[in-house]
């Protein structure tokens, strides 16, 4: 980052601190923690200063009295992304998400923003504290919104976060806060991976070579949240997760399976068919197992 870029990032932080000062999140923490957390994640992933500035300012037009002119020092690309990330009260969520998906800068920030919010939501009451009826209702509504409008559209990391929340909906007590921990590949937007369809299909064909023989009796299927998994019957064996381009090998820790539900092969087939119908899988992905 150049000195000029660093100064612009600092200027964005100062503006956010001034305008979000005094605002609180649902857990009563300073609101400013959130945009700074999103910006830190994006910085750690190697995105440029424009992405970091957009992350810092992503809620500033929606939640404060800041207007377009105040953002002019940060450039037109940042302004456009912040405008797309600003949702009006009467804006349809589907239209809002569609607009964001057409702008890579806005999509990268929204991906990180949504993941942070999902991880915050399961820890809203504080570690070991009983969830109130209102908090349970909020978590359920937030999950259902994320599933309907965001699942399968942004990244594997976001899809896993949505599935994680699904597994917590019936918990009476809140979890300790756990920061999002995903690989760079999991954080990467699907649209970044899909920019070259031939390359994507080639990756799919490569992945197929590592798929298990689904006719084997020791291959078991599990559902966790809205995620679909298969593994060799020994939990120390290999595991695969269904992604937008088919089965991809993954390495969940043993505690992952505490919230997983074993399902029959026919039920797994049905879920794959539903994913195809809802365009959660690339068109060339074979649904049969």
C-alpha positions in Angstrom: 0.0 0.0 0.0 1.4 3.4 -1.0 1.5 6.4 1.4 -1.4 8.0 -0.5 -3.5 4.9 -0.2 -2.7 4.6 3.5 -3.8 8.2 4.1 -7.1 7.5 2.3 -7.7 4.4 4.5 -7.0 6.5 7.6 -9.3 9.2 6.3 -12.1 6.6 5.8 -11.5 5.3 9.4 -11.7 8.9 10.7 -15.0 9.5 8.9 -16.5 6.2 10.0 -15.4 6.9 13.6 -17.1 10.4 13.5 -20.3 9.3 11.9 -20.8 5.9 13.6 -19.6 7.2 17.0 -22.2 6.5 19.7 -24.0 3.8 17.6 -24.3 0.3 19.1 -24.8 -3.1 17.8 -27.4 -5.6 19.1 -24.9 -6.9 21.7 -24.3 -3.3 22.9 -20.7 -3.2 21.6 -19.6 0.0 19.6 -20.9 -0.3 16.1 -17.5 0.8 14.8 -16.1 -2.5 15.6 -18.0 -4.1 12.8 -16.9 -2.1 9.7 -13.3 -2.3 11.0 -13.6 -6.0 11.5 -14.8 -6.4 7.9 -12.0 -4.2 6.6 -9.4 -6.2 8.5 -10.6 -9.5 7.0 -10.5 -8.0 3.5 -7.0 -6.7 4.2 -5.8 -10.1 5.4 -7.2 -11.6 2.2 -4.9 -9.3 0.2 -7.5 -7.0 -1.4 -6.4 -3.5 -2.3 -7.1 -0.2 -0.4 -10.3 0.4 -2.4 -11.8 -2.7 -1.0 -10.7 -1.9 2.6 -12.1 1.7 2.3 -15.4 0.3 1.0 -15.5 -2.1 3.9 -14.9 0.7 6.4 -17.7 2.8 4.8 -20.1 0.1 3.7 -22.9 1.2 6.2 -22.2 4.9 6.4 -24.8 6.1 3.9 -27.4 3.7 5.2 -27.0 4.3 8.9 -25.8 7.9 9.1 -26.5 11.3 7.4 -23.4 11.0 5.1 -24.2 11.9 1.5 -22.4 11.1 -1.8 -20.3 14.3 -1.8 -18.6 13.4 1.5 -17.2 10.2 -0.2 -15.8 12.0 -3.3 -12.2 11.9 -1.9 -12.3 8.1 -2.1 -13.1 7.9 -5.8 -16.0 7.0 -8.0 -15.5 3.2 -7.7 -15.7 3.3 -3.9 -18.8 5.6 -4.1 -20.6 3.3 -6.5 -19.9 0.2 -4.3 -21.0 2.0 -1.1 -24.2 3.1 -2.9 -24.9 -0.5 -4.0 -24.3 -1.7 -0.4 -26.8 0.9 0.9 -30.3 -0.7 1.1 -33.3 1.6 1.2 -36.2 0.6 3.4 -38.5 -0.2 0.5 -35.9 -2.1 -1.6 -36.5 -5.7 -2.4 -33.8 -7.9 -1.0 -33.5 -9.9 -4.2 -33.0 -6.7 -6.2 -30.5 -5.5 -3.6 -28.4 -8.7 -3.9 -28.6 -8.7 -7.7 -27.2 -5.2 -7.8 -24.3 -6.1 -5.5 -23.4 -9.2 -7.5 -22.9 -7.1 -10.6 -20.1 -5.1 -8.9 -17.1 -7.1 -7.7 -16.0 -4.5 -5.2 -19.4 -4.4 -3.5 -19.7 -8.2 -3.7 -16.4 -8.8 -1.9 -17.4 -6.5 0.9 -20.9 -7.9 1.2 -19.5 -11.4 1.4 -17.2 -10.5 4.3 -20.0 -8.4 5.9 -22.6 -11.2 5.8 -20.1 -13.8 7.2 -19.2 -11.5 10.1 -22.9 -10.8 10.9 -23.7 -14.6 10.9 -20.9 -15.3 13.3 -21.9 -12.4 15.5 -25.6 -13.6 15.5 -24.9 -17.0 17.1 -22.9 -15.3 19.9 -25.4 -12.5 20.5 -26.2 -13.3 24.1 -22.7 -13.9 25.2 -21.0 -17.2 26.0 -23.2 -19.6 27.9 -26.1 -17.1 28.3 -29.6 -18.3 27.7 -31.1 -16.9 24.5 -34.3 -14.9 24.9 -37.3 -15.6 22.7 -36.6 -12.4 20.8 -33.0 -13.4 20.2 -34.0 -16.8 18.9 -36.6 -15.2 16.6 -33.9 -12.8 15.3 -31.5 -15.6 14.6 -34.1 -17.7 12.8 -35.2 -14.7 10.7 -31.6 -13.8 9.9 -30.8 -17.4 8.9 -33.9 -17.7 6.7 -33.0 -14.4 4.9 -29.4 -15.5 4.4 -30.5 -18.9 3.0 -33.1 -17.4 0.6 -31.0 -14.6 -0.8 -27.4 -15.4 -0.3 -26.8 -19.1 -0.2 -24.9 -20.4 -3.3 -24.3 -16.9 -4.7 -21.2 -15.4 -3.0 -18.7 -17.9 -1.6 -18.1 -21.3 0.0 -17.2 -19.5 3.2 -20.6 -17.7 3.3 -22.4 -21.0 2.5 -20.6 -22.7 5.4 -21.5 -19.8 7.7 -25.2 -20.1 6.8 -25.1 -23.8 7.4 -23.4 -23.2 10.7 -26.2 -20.9 11.9 -28.8 -23.4 10.8 -27.2 -26.0 13.2 -27.5 -23.5 16.1 -31.2 -22.5 15.7 -32.5 -24.8 18.4 -29.8 -24.1 20.9 -31.0 -22.6 24.1 -27.7 -21.1 25.0 -25.4 -18.7 23.1 -22.0 -19.8 21.8 -18.7 -18.0 22.6 -17.8 -15.7 19.7 -15.7 -17.4 17.1 -14.1 -15.3 14.4 -14.6 -16.5 10.8 -11.8 -18.9 9.9 -11.7 -20.0 6.3 -9.1 -20.6 3.7 -8.5 -18.0 1.0 -10.0 -20.4 -1.5 -13.2 -20.7 0.6 -13.4 -16.9 0.9 -13.1 -16.4 -2.9 -16.2 -15.3 -4.6 -17.9 -17.8 -6.9 -18.0 -15.2 -9.6 -14.2 -14.9 -9.3 -14.0 -18.6 -9.9 -16.6 -18.6 -12.6 -15.0 -15.8 -14.7 -13.8 -18.5 -17.1 -16.4 -21.1 -17.6 -14.0 -23.4 -19.5 -11.6 -23.2 -16.7 -14.3 -23.9 -14.2 -15.5 -27.0 -16.1 -11.9 -28.2 -16.3 -11.7 -27.8 -12.5 -14.9 -29.8 -12.2 -13.5 -32.6 -14.3 -10.3 -32.6 -12.2 -12.4 -32.8 -9.0 -14.3 -35.8 -10.4 -11.2 -37.8 -10.4 -11.0 -37.6 -6.7 -14.6 -38.4 -6.0 -15.4 -41.7 -4.1 -17.0 -44.7 -5.7 -20.6 -43.9 -4.6 -21.6 -47.6 -5.0 -19.4 -48.5 -2.1 -21.3 -49.4 1.1 -18.9 -47.5 3.3 -19.8 -44.2 1.8 -22.1 -42.3 4.1 -24.1 -39.1 3.5 -24.7 -36.3 6.0 -26.6 -33.1 6.1 -25.4 -30.2 8.3 -27.6 -27.1 8.0 -28.2 -26.9 4.3 -24.8 -28.3 3.4 -24.5 -31.8 2.0 -21.5 -34.0 2.8 -20.3 -37.5 2.1 -17.5 -39.4 3.8 -15.9 -42.8 4.2 -17.6 -44.5 7.2 -14.5 -44.0 9.4 -14.6 -40.4 10.6 -10.8 -40.3 10.1 -11.4 -41.1 6.4 -11.8 -38.7 3.5 -14.7 -36.2 3.4 -16.3 -34.3 0.6 -18.7 -31.3 0.5 -21.1 -30.5 -2.3 -20.2 -27.1 -3.8 -21.4 -25.2 -6.8 -19.1 -27.2 -9.0 -19.7 -30.6 -7.4 -18.0 -32.6 -4.6 -14.8 -31.1 -3.2 -12.6 -32.7 -0.6 -12.6 -31.0 2.8 -11.2 -31.6 6.2 -13.7 -30.7 9.0 -12.6 -31.3 12.6 -14.3 -34.0 14.6 -16.6 -31.5 16.4 -18.1 -30.6 13.0 -20.0 -33.9 13.1 -21.8 -33.1 16.4 -24.4 -31.1 14.4 -24.5 -33.3 11.3 -27.4 -35.6 10.5 -26.8 -38.9 8.7 -29.2 -39.3 5.8 -29.9 -42.1 3.3 -28.4 -42.1 -0.2 -31.8 -41.5 -1.8 -32.4 -38.4 0.4 -29.0 -37.1 -0.7 -29.9 -37.6 -4.3 -33.1 -35.6 -3.8 -31.2 -32.8 -2.1 -28.8 -32.6 -5.1 -31.8 -32.5 -7.5 -33.3 -29.6 -5.5 -29.9 -27.8 -5.6 -29.9 -28.2 -9.4 -33.4 -26.8 -9.7 -32.5 -23.8 -7.5 -29.4 -23.1 -9.6 -27.1 -23.7 -6.7 -25.0 -26.1 -8.9 -23.3 -25.2 -12.2 -25.2 -26.5 -15.2 -22.5 -29.1 -16.1 -22.5 -30.8 -12.6 -23.9 -34.3 -12.7 -26.6 -34.8 -10.1 -26.4 -38.6 -9.9 -24.5 -40.4 -7.1 
